Amino acid sequence: MHTPLEWLALARGGLDRAAERRADDAWLAARWADPRTRVLVVERGQALVRSAGDRPELILIGPDEAPEGDRYLLGVDEEDVAYFAVSGALPVVEGCDTVDLRRIGAALGDRDSALLTQAVALQNWHGTHTHCPRCGAATTVARAGHTRVCPADGSEHFPRLDPAVIMLVHDGGDRMLLARAPAWPERMMSILAGFVEPGESLEQSVAREVREEVGLTVDQIVYLGSQPWPLPQSLMLGFFCRAAGEQDIAADPGEIAEARWFTRRELRAAVEEGAVRLPGRVSIARQLIEHWYGGPLRGPRRR
């Protein structure tokens, strides 16, 4: 029996999203006027951070300092402080770095990781869904940034998510499969993944993707956890699955440049020597790999 993933970089934080307040214009106006309210500014998926001891922290400003731009309610914390995001120009703050979610998501604390993940997801959706899919009219932001409304036909549109499965294939013993996509740098390898197709269950999607990409038939498909991947709009659903028996790898050259099995000992040696580069800790891929391995995997050792 496989235990669930214990930690995922972009699936953290206990902020109350206060969904019942999104259409309460009086409450939203009062919170925006409250000096305790904190605002995260996001520009093209990037935000400002400042180093604070061992952990970077997001730069959060007051509503009176926020730039013009679309406004999204992110939620309320245990002390009843409201958090908003504004899609606009980043403020000038001395001693800060401009970072994106891929680079900083794993290093942020739980609250900040949740804030930035939600803000980037909403900004990406608003940026690519500006017109009504029914009639083509320009839509407007509504419900504190969580919907768009068409003024022509009155239809309401909600943020879109694309479910994608990501699966670690093992042989039921001491081997797991890693693969490299043609566009990736040499030595960069990861596990298999793909989007769920219409009319397909998650388990069917896992089996299909593995068969299409490397020609293996799998069983014992087990779900371990999920995390949002708003780059731009995916929800990654993580699985283990077994490729039983002696099966030959038949990689699809359009999808896979190389694929091969690793024992735990071989994987550790390849990572430590730099022969294999794994995805960063912000990804669910890395968490699935280390979960199977049984602990952290470190890069090349310093000589």
C-alpha positions as CSV (number, residue, x, y, z in Angstrom):
1,M,0.0,0.0,0.0
2,H,1.4,3.4,-1.0
3,T,1.0,6.2,1.4
4,P,-0.2,9.7,0.2
5,L,2.3,12.4,-0.5
6,E,2.9,14.4,2.7
7,W,4.1,17.7,1.2
8,L,3.4,19.5,-2.1
9,A,4.8,23.0,-2.7
10,L,1.8,24.5,-4.4
11,A,-0.9,22.7,-2.3
12,R,-0.4,24.3,1.0
13,G,-2.0,27.0,3.2
14,G,-5.1,27.2,5.2
15,L,-6.5,30.6,4.1
16,D,-10.3,30.8,4.1
17,R,-11.2,31.8,0.5
18,A,-14.4,33.5,1.7
19,A,-16.3,32.5,-1.4
20,E,-19.6,33.7,0.2
21,R,-18.2,37.3,0.2
22,R,-17.3,37.5,-3.5
23,A,-20.6,39.1,-4.5
24,D,-20.9,41.3,-1.4
25,D,-19.9,44.6,-2.8
26,A,-20.3,46.4,0.6
27,W,-18.1,44.0,2.4
28,L,-15.5,44.1,-0.4
29,A,-15.4,47.9,-0.4
30,A,-15.1,47.9,3.4
31,R,-12.2,45.5,3.3
32,W,-10.4,47.4,0.6
33,A,-10.7,50.5,2.8
34,D,-9.3,48.6,5.8
35,P,-5.6,49.5,6.5
36,R,-5.1,46.0,7.8
37,T,-5.9,44.5,4.4
38,R,-2.8,43.1,2.5
39,V,-2.4,43.2,-1.2
40,L,-0.2,41.1,-3.4
41,V,0.7,42.7,-6.8
42,V,1.3,40.2,-9.6
43,E,2.6,41.3,-13.0
44,R,2.8,38.6,-15.8
45,G,3.0,35.9,-13.2
46,Q,5.8,37.6,-11.2
47,A,5.8,39.1,-7.7
48,L,8.2,40.7,-5.3
49,V,9.9,38.9,-2.5
50,R,12.3,39.8,0.3
51,S,14.7,37.4,2.1
52,A,13.7,37.0,5.7
53,G,16.1,34.7,7.5
54,D,16.1,31.3,5.9
55,R,12.8,31.8,4.0
56,P,11.8,34.4,1.4
57,E,8.6,36.4,2.0
58,L,6.2,38.0,-0.4
59,I,6.0,41.8,-0.4
60,L,2.4,42.6,0.6
61,I,1.3,46.2,0.6
62,G,-1.7,48.2,1.8
63,P,-4.7,49.0,-0.5
64,D,-3.7,52.7,-0.7
65,E,-0.4,51.7,-2.2
66,A,-1.8,49.2,-4.8
67,P,-1.6,50.0,-8.5
68,E,-4.5,50.2,-10.9
69,G,-5.5,46.8,-12.3
70,D,-8.0,43.9,-11.9
71,R,-8.6,43.0,-8.3
72,Y,-9.0,39.4,-6.9
73,L,-10.1,38.5,-3.4
74,L,-7.8,35.7,-2.2
75,G,-9.3,35.1,1.2
76,V,-9.2,35.9,4.9
77,D,-6.9,34.5,7.6
78,E,-7.5,33.4,11.2
79,E,-7.1,37.0,12.4
80,D,-9.8,38.2,10.0
81,V,-7.2,40.0,7.7
82,A,-8.3,40.1,4.1
83,Y,-5.9,39.4,1.2
84,F,-6.3,40.6,-2.3
85,A,-4.2,40.3,-5.5
86,V,-4.0,43.1,-8.0
87,S,-2.9,42.4,-11.6
88,G,-0.8,45.4,-12.4
89,A,2.7,47.0,-12.4
90,L,5.0,45.8,-9.6
91,P,5.8,48.5,-7.1
92,V,9.4,49.7,-6.6
93,V,10.6,48.3,-3.3
94,E,14.3,48.5,-2.4
95,G,16.1,45.3,-1.6
96,C,13.6,43.0,-3.2
97,D,13.7,40.4,-6.0
98,T,11.3,39.8,-8.8
99,V,10.4,36.1,-9.0
100,D,7.9,33.7,-10.5
101,L,6.1,30.7,-9.0
102,R,8.3,28.1,-10.6
103,R,11.4,29.6,-9.0
104,I,10.1,30.5,-5.6
105,G,7.0,28.4,-4.9
106,A,8.8,25.6,-2.9
107,A,10.8,28.1,-0.8
108,L,7.8,30.2,0.4
109,G,6.0,29.6,3.6
110,D,2.5,28.0,3.6
111,R,0.5,31.2,3.5
112,D,2.7,32.9,0.9
113,S,2.7,29.8,-1.4
114,A,-1.1,29.7,-1.3
115,L,-1.4,33.4,-2.0
116,L,0.9,33.4,-5.0
117,T,-0.4,30.2,-6.5
118,Q,-4.0,31.4,-6.4
119,A,-3.1,34.9,-7.7
120,V,-1.1,33.5,-10.6
121,A,-3.8,31.1,-11.5
122,L,-6.4,33.8,-11.6
123,Q,-4.2,36.2,-13.5
124,N,-3.4,33.6,-16.2
125,W,-7.1,32.8,-16.6
126,H,-8.3,36.4,-16.9
127,G,-5.5,37.1,-19.4
128,T,-6.6,34.4,-21.8
129,H,-10.4,34.5,-21.4
130,T,-11.2,38.2,-22.2
131,H,-14.1,37.5,-24.6
132,C,-17.3,35.5,-24.4
133,P,-17.0,32.0,-26.1
134,R,-20.7,32.2,-27.0
135,C,-20.9,35.6,-28.8
136,G,-17.4,37.0,-28.8
137,A,-18.2,40.2,-26.8
138,A,-15.6,41.5,-24.4
139,T,-16.3,40.3,-20.8
140,T,-15.9,42.0,-17.5
141,V,-14.4,40.9,-14.2
142,A,-17.1,40.0,-11.6
143,R,-17.4,38.3,-8.1
144,A,-14.1,39.7,-6.8
145,G,-12.1,38.3,-9.7
146,H,-13.6,34.8,-9.7
147,T,-15.8,35.1,-12.7
148,R,-16.2,37.0,-15.9
149,V,-19.6,38.2,-17.2
150,C,-20.7,38.9,-20.8
151,P,-22.6,42.2,-21.0
152,A,-24.2,41.1,-24.3
153,D,-25.8,37.8,-23.4
154,G,-25.5,37.8,-19.6
155,S,-23.6,34.5,-19.5
156,E,-21.2,33.9,-16.6
157,H,-17.8,32.3,-17.1
158,F,-15.7,30.6,-14.4
159,P,-11.9,29.9,-14.2
160,R,-10.9,26.9,-16.3
161,L,-8.7,24.0,-15.1
162,D,-7.1,21.3,-17.3
163,P,-6.8,18.0,-15.4
164,A,-3.5,16.2,-16.1
165,V,-2.2,12.9,-14.8
166,I,1.4,12.4,-13.8
167,M,2.5,8.9,-13.0
168,L,5.6,7.2,-11.7
169,V,5.9,3.8,-13.5
170,H,7.6,1.1,-11.4
171,D,8.1,-2.7,-12.0
172,G,6.7,-3.8,-8.6
173,G,10.3,-4.2,-7.4
174,D,13.3,-1.9,-7.3
175,R,13.0,-0.2,-10.6
176,M,11.3,3.0,-11.8
177,L,11.1,4.6,-15.2
178,L,12.4,8.0,-16.1
179,A,12.1,9.7,-19.5
180,R,13.2,12.8,-21.3
181,A,11.1,14.9,-23.8
182,P,12.8,15.9,-27.1
183,A,12.7,19.6,-26.2
184,W,14.4,19.1,-22.8
185,P,18.1,19.7,-22.1
186,E,20.4,16.7,-22.0
187,R,20.4,14.8,-18.7
188,M,17.0,16.4,-17.7
189,M,14.6,13.5,-16.9
190,S,11.3,13.1,-15.2
191,I,8.2,10.8,-15.0
192,L,5.4,10.6,-17.5
193,A,2.4,12.9,-17.7
194,G,-0.4,13.9,-20.0
195,F,-3.8,15.6,-20.1
196,V,-7.0,13.8,-19.4
197,E,-9.2,13.4,-22.5
198,P,-13.0,13.9,-22.7
199,G,-15.0,10.9,-21.6
200,E,-12.0,9.3,-19.8
201,S,-11.4,8.4,-16.1
202,L,-8.2,9.3,-14.4
203,E,-7.1,5.6,-14.3
204,Q,-7.9,5.2,-18.0
205,S,-5.8,8.3,-18.7
206,V,-2.8,7.0,-16.8
207,A,-2.9,3.6,-18.7
208,R,-3.4,5.3,-22.1
209,E,-0.6,7.9,-21.6
210,V,1.9,5.3,-20.5
211,R,1.0,3.0,-23.4
212,E,1.2,5.8,-25.9
213,E,4.5,7.3,-24.7
214,V,6.6,4.3,-23.8
215,G,4.5,1.2,-25.0
216,L,4.1,-0.3,-21.6
217,T,0.9,-1.8,-20.1
218,V,0.3,-0.9,-16.5
219,D,-1.9,-2.0,-13.6
220,Q,-2.1,-1.3,-9.9
221,I,-2.8,2.4,-10.5
222,V,-2.8,4.2,-7.2
223,Y,-3.6,7.9,-6.5
224,L,-1.1,9.7,-4.2
225,G,-2.0,13.4,-4.3
226,S,-2.6,16.5,-6.4
227,Q,-1.4,20.1,-6.7
228,P,-2.4,23.1,-8.9
229,W,0.1,24.0,-11.6
230,P,-1.2,27.4,-12.8
231,L,1.4,27.6,-15.6
232,P,-1.0,28.3,-17.1
233,Q,-4.0,26.3,-15.8
234,S,-3.4,22.7,-15.0
235,L,-4.3,20.5,-12.0
236,M,-1.7,17.7,-11.6
237,L,-3.0,14.4,-10.3
238,G,-0.2,12.1,-9.1
239,F,-0.2,8.3,-9.4
240,F,2.0,5.3,-9.0
241,C,1.4,2.4,-11.5
242,R,3.1,-0.9,-12.2
243,A,4.4,-2.3,-15.4
244,A,4.5,-6.0,-14.6
245,G,6.5,-8.7,-16.4
246,E,9.2,-8.3,-19.0
247,Q,8.0,-5.6,-21.3
248,D,10.1,-3.7,-23.9
249,I,10.1,0.1,-23.8
250,A,8.8,1.4,-27.1
251,A,9.1,5.2,-26.9
252,D,7.1,7.5,-29.1
253,P,9.8,9.6,-30.8
254,G,7.5,12.6,-31.0
255,E,7.0,12.6,-27.2
256,I,10.0,10.8,-25.7
257,A,13.7,11.2,-26.7
258,E,14.8,8.5,-24.2
259,A,13.3,6.4,-21.5
260,R,15.0,3.9,-19.2
261,W,14.7,2.0,-15.9
262,F,16.6,2.9,-12.8
263,T,17.1,1.0,-9.5
264,R,17.2,3.1,-6.4
265,R,20.9,2.7,-6.2
266,E,21.3,3.7,-9.9
267,L,19.0,6.7,-9.5
268,R,20.9,8.0,-6.5
269,A,24.3,7.6,-8.2
270,A,23.0,9.3,-11.4
271,V,21.6,12.3,-9.6
272,E,24.6,12.7,-7.3
273,E,27.0,12.5,-10.3
274,G,24.9,14.9,-12.4
275,A,24.2,12.3,-15.1
276,V,20.5,12.9,-14.4
277,R,18.8,16.2,-13.5
278,L,15.4,15.9,-11.8
279,P,12.6,18.5,-11.8
280,G,12.7,21.0,-9.0
281,R,11.0,20.6,-5.6
282,V,8.1,22.8,-6.6
283,S,6.9,20.1,-8.9
284,I,4.7,17.1,-8.0
285,A,7.1,15.0,-10.2
286,R,10.0,15.5,-7.8
287,Q,7.8,14.6,-4.8
288,L,6.6,11.4,-6.5
289,I,10.2,10.4,-7.4
290,E,11.5,11.0,-3.9
291,H,8.4,9.3,-2.3
292,W,9.2,6.2,-4.3
293,Y,13.0,6.5,-3.6
294,G,12.3,6.9,0.2
295,G,14.0,10.3,0.8
296,P,15.6,13.4,-0.6
297,L,17.8,13.1,-3.7
298,R,20.7,15.6,-3.9
299,G,22.5,16.9,-6.9
300,P,26.2,16.7,-7.7
301,R,28.4,16.5,-4.6
302,R,31.0,19.2,-4.2
303,R,34.5,18.0,-4.8
